[in-house]
Amino acid sequence: MVSHADEFPGKREARWLVVLRWIAVLVVGAAIMVARGFEIAHIPDEAIYILGAMALTNVAALLAIARTTSEAFSKIATPLLFAQLILDYVFLYSFLHYTHLTLTPIAELSAFFASLGAMFFSRRTAWLAGFIGVILYESLLWYEAGNLWRGDVFSGEDHDDPMHYAIHGVVVALSVLGNVYIVQGLRRVMERMNKILLDGEKISHSRERLTRIGELAAGVAHAVRNPLHGALTCTDLLTDESGCDTENTLKYLSDLKESLLRIQRVSDCLLGLHHEKLECASTSLHDIFSDAVAIVNSEAKNKNISIRSNIERDVYVCVDSRHIIEAIVNILNNAIYATPSGGTIISSAKPSGESGLIEIEVADSGPGFSESALRSAFDPFCSEKPAGVGTGIGLTFVKRIVEDHLGEVFIENVDPHGAMVRILLPITGPC
C-alpha cells in the first residue's frame, strides 16, 4: 500500500510534476534534435520513443487532473503521483541505457526524483519510492555489467571495469537514500515549526479573548456599581423610619427607579451585543433615516439642534431595517450629545468609489474626539461621557450591526471641528 493518512499531495503537486516532466521532454528533445542535426552524437531511436512515452503519460496525468473533482482526486493523488515517480525512474534509466550514459553524472537525477518523493509522501511511502529507484538502477547496472562479463569484454577502460559499476551503484544508492533522509528530516522540522506557530497563535487568541472578557467584566462592574450603590442608599433611607415622610419617600423611590433603569440600560446593551438572525429586504435609506430621526427628534429639539438629511429617496440597500435604525439612533444620540445648542447634524449617502458599496456619513458640529477616544471608540464601556450618562456600548453595538451586514464603520474628526461616523454597506448586503 502506498496510501497513508498523513499524505497531502493533490492537484497542485500533480500539476507541478507534469510541468517538470514537460520541461524535461522539451529540453531533452531539443538536445536530441541538435545532436542529430549537427551529428554531434549518435542518438538511437529508442531515446525518442522514451520521450514520446513521457509525453503520453503527461497527457494522461492532465486528463486525470482535469476530469476529476478536487475531492475525488485527493483519493487517488498519492497512488497516481507514486506511479508517476516510478515511471520517471524507468524513463530515466531506460534513456541512460539506450544512450550509453548509465555511468555518467546524469544518473544522479534519480536523487532529484527521490527528493520529490520525500517532499510529497509520508516517510514510509518516500522510502519505498527511494528503494524502488535504487533497485531499478542497480538492476540496470547488473544487466550491463553482466553483458560485459558474459562477453568477456574488458578493454582496460574505466567503463569496462566491473568495479567501476559497483562503485557507481553505491554512489547513486547513497545519493538517492541520503536525499530521502535529508528531505524527510527537513519536512518533519517544518511540520514541527508549523505546529509550534499554530499552537502559539491559539494561545495568543485565547489570551486576547480572556483579556477582552476581563475588560468587559470590569466595564460591566463599573457601569453597574454606581447605580447599584444609589439603589442601596435609597433602600437604606426608606427603611429608616425616622426620616421617612411622604415627600422623602417619593423622592427616594424616584431615585431608586432611576438607578434600576440605569442598570437595565446596561443589561439591554449587553443583550444587544449578541448576534441575531437578520431579516433583510431592499429598503430605502431615506426611510431608515427618517424613522431614526423621528426617534431622537424630541431630544434634538430640546437642545435646539437641527438634523439635516441629504439622502435621496431612490437610494436602496438590502438590510435588516430594524437593526440599521437602531445603529443610526445610537450614532445620532452621540452626535446630539456632542453638538452644542444651535448646532447642526448632517447625514448623507452616496455610492462609494468601490463598486457595489454605499457610503453613509453622519457628521456633527461638536468638539470632536480626542486621540485616545478615537483609538478605543468601539471598545465596550469606553466613553468620555460623565458617569451615569450613557453606557459606553453604543458604538460597539453599531460596529456589530454593520459587520453583521458585511460592512465597515469608521470614526474620524473633521475640520474645522466636529466628528463624523462613516459607514460602508454593500448594496446587496447579506441578502
C-alpha positions in Angstrom: 0.0 0.0 0.0 1.3 3.5 -0.9 -1.5 5.5 0.6 -1.2 6.9 4.0 -3.3 9.1 6.3 -0.7 11.8 6.7 0.0 12.3 3.0 -1.1 15.5 1.4 -0.4 15.6 -2.4 -3.3 16.9 -4.5 -3.9 18.6 -7.9 -1.3 21.3 -7.2 1.5 18.8 -6.7 0.4 16.7 -9.7 0.4 19.7 -11.9 3.9 20.6 -10.7 5.2 17.2 -11.6 3.6 17.4 -15.0 5.2 20.8 -15.6 8.6 19.4 -14.6 8.1 16.4 -17.0 7.2 18.7 -19.9 10.3 20.7 -19.2 12.4 17.5 -19.3 10.7 16.4 -22.5 11.3 19.8 -24.2 14.9 20.2 -23.0 16.0 16.6 -23.8 14.1 16.7 -27.1 15.9 19.9 -28.1 19.2 18.4 -27.2 18.5 15.3 -29.3 17.5 17.4 -32.3 20.7 19.5 -32.0 22.8 16.3 -31.6 21.2 14.6 -34.6 21.2 17.8 -36.7 24.8 18.5 -36.3 25.8 14.9 -35.9 27.5 15.6 -32.6 26.5 12.2 -31.2 24.6 9.1 -32.2 21.1 9.2 -30.6 19.2 5.9 -31.0 15.5 5.9 -31.9 14.7 4.3 -28.5 15.6 7.6 -26.8 12.9 9.4 -28.9 10.4 6.6 -28.1 11.1 7.2 -24.4 10.4 10.9 -24.8 7.2 10.1 -26.6 6.1 7.8 -23.7 6.8 10.6 -21.2 4.7 13.0 -23.3 1.8 10.4 -23.3 2.0 10.0 -19.5 1.8 13.8 -19.2 -1.3 13.8 -21.3 -2.8 11.0 -19.2 -2.0 12.9 -16.0 -3.5 16.1 -17.3 -6.7 14.3 -18.2 -6.9 12.7 -14.7 -6.4 16.2 -13.1 -9.0 17.9 -15.4 -11.7 15.3 -15.3 -11.9 14.7 -11.5 -13.0 17.0 -8.7 -10.6 18.0 -6.0 -12.3 15.8 -3.5 -12.2 12.8 -5.9 -8.6 13.5 -7.0 -7.5 13.6 -3.3 -8.4 9.9 -3.0 -6.2 8.9 -6.0 -3.5 11.6 -5.7 -1.0 9.5 -3.7 -1.0 6.3 -5.8 -1.1 8.5 -9.0 1.9 10.6 -8.0 3.7 7.5 -6.8 3.2 5.8 -10.1 4.4 8.9 -11.9 7.5 8.9 -9.8 8.3 5.2 -10.5 7.7 5.8 -14.3 10.2 8.7 -14.1 12.8 6.3 -12.7 12.0 3.9 -15.5 12.2 6.6 -18.2 15.4 8.0 -16.9 17.2 4.6 -16.6 15.9 3.4 -20.0 17.2 6.7 -21.5 20.6 6.2 -19.9 20.8 2.6 -21.1 20.0 3.3 -24.7 22.2 6.4 -24.9 25.1 4.6 -23.1 25.1 7.2 -20.3 24.5 4.8 -17.4 27.8 5.6 -15.7 27.6 9.4 -16.1 26.6 12.0 -13.6 23.2 12.2 -15.3 22.3 9.2 -13.3 22.3 11.5 -10.2 19.0 12.8 -11.4 17.5 9.8 -9.6 18.4 11.6 -6.4 16.2 14.6 -7.5 13.3 12.2 -8.1 13.9 10.8 -4.6 13.7 14.4 -3.2 10.4 14.9 -4.8 9.0 11.7 -3.3 10.3 12.8 0.2 8.6 16.2 -0.3 5.2 14.8 -1.3 4.8 11.5 0.6 4.8 10.1 4.1 8.0 8.6 5.5 7.1 5.0 4.6 6.0 5.8 1.0 9.0 8.1 0.4 11.4 5.4 1.5 9.5 2.8 -0.6 9.9 5.0 -3.7 13.6 5.6 -3.0 14.3 1.9 -2.6 12.5 1.1 -5.8 14.6 3.7 -7.6 17.8 2.2 -6.2 16.7 -1.3 -7.1 15.9 -0.3 -10.7 19.2 1.4 -11.1 21.2 -1.5 -9.5 19.3 -3.9 -11.8 20.4 -1.8 -14.8 24.0 -1.9 -13.7 23.9 -5.6 -13.1 22.4 -6.1 -16.5 25.0 -4.0 -18.3 27.9 -5.5 -16.2 26.6 -9.0 -16.9 26.7 -8.4 -20.6 30.4 -7.4 -20.2 31.2 -10.5 -18.1 29.4 -12.9 -20.4 31.1 -11.4 -23.5 34.4 -11.2 -21.6 34.8 -7.7 -23.0 37.3 -5.8 -20.9 39.3 -3.3 -22.8 41.0 -1.9 -19.8 39.0 1.4 -19.9 37.1 2.6 -16.8 33.7 1.9 -18.2 34.6 -1.7 -18.9 35.8 -2.3 -15.3 33.2 -4.2 -13.1 34.5 -2.4 -10.1 33.5 0.9 -11.7 29.9 -0.3 -12.0 29.9 -1.4 -8.3 31.3 2.0 -7.1 28.8 3.9 -9.2 26.0 1.8 -7.9 27.0 2.6 -4.3 27.3 6.3 -5.0 23.8 6.6 -6.7 22.2 4.5 -3.9 23.7 6.7 -1.2 22.6 9.8 -3.1 19.0 8.6 -3.5 18.6 7.3 0.0 20.5 10.2 1.5 18.2 12.7 -0.2 15.2 10.9 1.1 16.6 11.0 4.7 17.6 14.7 4.5 14.4 16.0 2.8 12.2 13.9 5.2 14.1 15.3 8.1 13.6 18.9 6.8 9.9 18.2 6.3 9.5 16.9 9.9 11.3 20.1 11.2 9.0 22.3 9.1 5.9 20.4 10.3 7.0 20.8 13.9 7.7 24.6 13.4 4.2 25.0 11.8 2.6 23.2 14.7 4.5 25.4 17.2 3.3 28.5 15.3 -0.3 27.3 15.2 -0.1 26.5 19.0 1.3 29.9 19.6 -1.5 31.6 17.6 -4.1 29.6 19.5 -2.6 30.6 22.9 -2.4 34.3 21.7 -6.1 34.2 20.6 -7.0 32.6 23.9 -5.2 35.3 25.9 -6.8 38.0 23.8 -10.3 36.6 24.4 -9.6 36.3 28.1 -8.3 39.9 28.1 -11.5 41.1 26.3 -13.6 39.1 28.8 -11.8 40.8 31.7 -12.2 44.2 30.2 -15.9 43.5 29.5 -16.4 42.3 33.1 -14.6 45.3 34.5 -16.7 47.6 32.4 -20.0 45.9 33.5 -18.9 46.2 37.1 -18.0 49.9 36.7 -21.3 50.7 34.8 -23.5 48.9 37.4 -21.6 49.8 40.6 -22.8 53.5 40.8 -26.5 53.0 40.1 -26.4 49.9 42.4 -24.9 51.9 45.2 -27.5 54.6 44.7 -30.3 52.0 44.8 -28.9 50.5 48.0 -28.7 54.0 49.6 -32.3 54.7 48.7 -33.3 51.4 50.2 -31.5 52.2 53.4 -33.2 55.6 53.7 -36.6 54.1 53.0 -36.1 51.5 55.8 -35.1 54.3 58.2 -38.5 55.1 59.7 -37.3 58.3 61.4 -36.8 60.2 58.1 -39.4 58.6 56.0 -42.2 61.2 55.3 -44.3 61.1 52.1 -42.3 63.7 50.2 -38.9 62.0 51.0 -40.4 58.5 50.2 -41.5 59.6 46.8 -38.0 61.2 46.2 -36.2 58.0 47.3 -38.5 55.9 45.2 -37.8 58.1 42.1 -34.1 57.9 42.7 -34.3 54.1 43.2 -36.2 53.8 39.9 -33.6 55.8 38.1 -30.8 53.7 39.4 -32.6 50.5 38.4 -33.3 51.9 35.0 -29.6 52.6 34.5 -28.8 49.0 35.4 -31.5 47.9 33.0 -29.9 50.0 30.2 -26.6 48.3 30.7 -28.3 44.9 30.6 -30.2 45.8 27.4 -27.0 47.0 25.7 -25.2 43.8 26.7 -28.1 41.7 25.3 -27.9 43.8 22.1 -24.3 42.7 21.5 -25.2 39.1 20.7 -25.8 38.2 17.1 -29.3 37.7 15.9 -30.6 36.3 12.6 -31.1 39.1 10.1 -34.3 39.6 8.2 -33.1 41.6 5.2 -35.1 43.3 2.5 -34.4 46.0 0.0 -35.1 49.2 1.9 -34.9 53.0 1.2 -32.1 54.6 3.2 -34.1 57.8 3.2 -36.9 56.0 5.1 -34.4 54.4 7.5 -33.0 57.8 8.4 -36.5 59.3 8.7 -37.5 56.7 11.2 -34.3 57.1 13.2 -34.6 60.9 13.2 -38.2 60.6 14.4 -37.0 58.6 17.5 -34.4 61.2 18.5 -36.1 64.3 17.3 -37.6 65.3 20.7 -34.1 65.3 22.3 -32.7 67.3 19.4 -35.4 69.9 19.7 -34.7 70.3 23.4 -31.1 71.3 22.6 -32.2 73.4 19.5 -30.2 71.1 17.2 -31.1 70.7 13.5 -30.8 67.3 11.8 -30.5 67.5 8.1 -30.7 64.5 5.8 -29.2 64.8 2.3 -30.2 61.3 1.2 -32.2 60.7 -2.0 -35.3 58.7 -1.9 -34.1 56.3 -4.6 -31.1 55.0 -2.6 -31.9 51.4 -1.6 -29.8 48.8 0.3 -30.6 45.2 1.3 -30.6 45.4 5.1 -32.5 44.4 8.3 -34.1 47.9 8.7 -34.8 47.3 12.4 -31.2 46.8 13.2 -29.9 49.5 11.0 -32.3 52.0 12.5 -31.0 51.0 16.0 -27.5 51.7 14.8 -28.4 55.1 13.3 -30.2 56.0 16.5 -27.1 55.3 18.6 -25.0 57.4 16.2 -27.5 60.3 16.3 -27.7 60.2 20.1 -23.9 60.5 20.3 -24.0 63.4 17.8 -26.8 65.2 19.7 -24.8 64.8 23.0 -21.6 66.2 21.4 -23.3 69.0 19.4 -23.7 72.3 21.2 -27.1 74.1 21.3 -27.9 75.6 18.0 -25.6 73.2 16.1 -26.4 71.0 13.1 -26.1 67.3 12.4 -25.8 66.4 8.7 -26.4 62.9 7.2 -25.7 61.9 3.6 -25.4 58.8 1.4 -23.6 58.2 -1.9 -22.1 55.4 -3.9 -18.5 54.6 -2.7 -15.5 54.5 -5.0 -15.6 50.8 -4.6 -18.1 49.0 -6.8 -21.3 47.8 -5.0 -20.9 49.9 -1.9 -22.9 52.7 -0.3 -21.1 55.2 1.8 -23.2 56.7 4.7 -21.9 59.7 6.7 -23.2 61.3 9.9 -21.3 64.5 10.9 -21.9 66.7 13.9 -20.6 70.1 14.8 -19.2 69.2 18.3 -15.6 69.3 19.6 -14.7 66.0 18.0 -12.9 63.0 19.6 -9.6 63.0 21.5 -6.8 60.8 20.1 -7.3 58.2 22.8 -11.1 58.2 22.2 -10.6 57.6 18.5 -8.4 54.6 19.2 -10.9 53.0 21.6 -14.2 54.3 20.3 -15.5 50.8 19.5 -14.3 49.1 22.7 -17.1 48.2 25.2 -17.6 50.7 28.1 -15.1 53.2 26.7 -16.8 56.6 26.9 -15.9 60.2 27.5 -19.3 61.0 28.9 -19.7 61.6 32.6 -20.7 58.7 34.9 -24.4 57.9 34.6 -24.7 59.4 31.1 -24.8 56.6 28.5 -23.3 53.1 28.8 -20.2 53.2 26.6 -21.6 50.3 24.5 -23.4 52.3 21.8 -20.6 52.4 19.2 -19.7 48.7 20.0 -23.3 47.9 19.2 -23.1 50.0 15.9 -20.0 48.1 14.8 -21.5 44.7 15.5 -24.7 45.6 13.4 -22.7 47.0 10.5 -20.3 44.0 10.4 -23.3 41.6 10.5 -24.4 43.4 7.3 -20.9 42.7 5.8 -20.0 46.4 6.1 -17.4 48.6 7.9 -17.7 51.6 10.1 -15.1 54.3 10.7 -14.9 57.4 13.0 -12.8 60.5 12.3 -12.6 64.1 13.2 -13.5 66.8 10.6 -12.2 70.3 10.1 -12.7 72.9 11.5 -14.4 71.0 14.3 -16.8 68.0 14.8 -16.7 64.3 14.3 -18.0 62.0 11.5 -19.2 58.4 11.5 -18.7 56.8 8.1 -20.4 53.5 7.3 -19.7 51.4 4.2 -22.5 49.0 3.3 -22.7 46.6 0.3 -25.9 47.4 -1.7 -26.9 43.7 -1.8 -25.9 43.2 1.8 -26.2 39.7 3.3 -29.4 39.0 1.3 
